[in-house]
Amino acid sequence: MFPVLLLSLIFGSLATPSISMSVNKEDLIQQTCKKPRYFALCNSFLRSDPRSTNANLKGLALILVEAIQEKANNTLTFIIGLYKDITDPDLSRFYGSCIEDYGTSVDRPLPEAVKALGSKDYATAKNNAAAMAPYIDACDQQFTEKTPFSDRNILVRDLSLVASNIIGLLS
């Protein structure tokens, strides 16, 4: 129960600038999980990962960084699959840029975040977890319309920001 409460406090702080600690924690969970932006995160990671039940804060951070790695790898593979069928030169360039951005983050910052968590270098872990968000924003900003991977981008970006906030609590 503690991990769910802790993560909901963090989600709530991302969603609303100032949160009173006197708010009923169960109400906060309900409010946070009802927010469309964090609904998938609540259901996928707070309620269903069996490791989170007994995890401490560092364990929760590791679970989320691993989830970012998995989702980022899956998104990279998905974009590569789409890229193969693109004939428009501009679209090809945009997709290629997204592939580079995802490739860079999957190869460096995310593995370094896991390593830094293990060595209790929380500042590095926090920065590396958060590093995914600008890459995704750069990818998204190239397109004027929603892409077939826009929802995946949102999930990876949100996981990145949540993980970074959790890691920040460790330092």
Secondary structure, DSSP 8 states (H G I E B T S, - for coil): -HHHHHHHHHHHHHHSS---TTS-HHHHHHHHHHSHHHHHHIIIIISS-GGGGS--HHHHHHHHHHHHHHHHHHHHHHHHHHHTT---HHHHHHHHHHHHHHHHHHHTHHHHHHHHHHTT-HHHHHHHHHTHHHHHHHHHTT-SS--TTHHHHHHHHHHHHHHHHHHHHH-
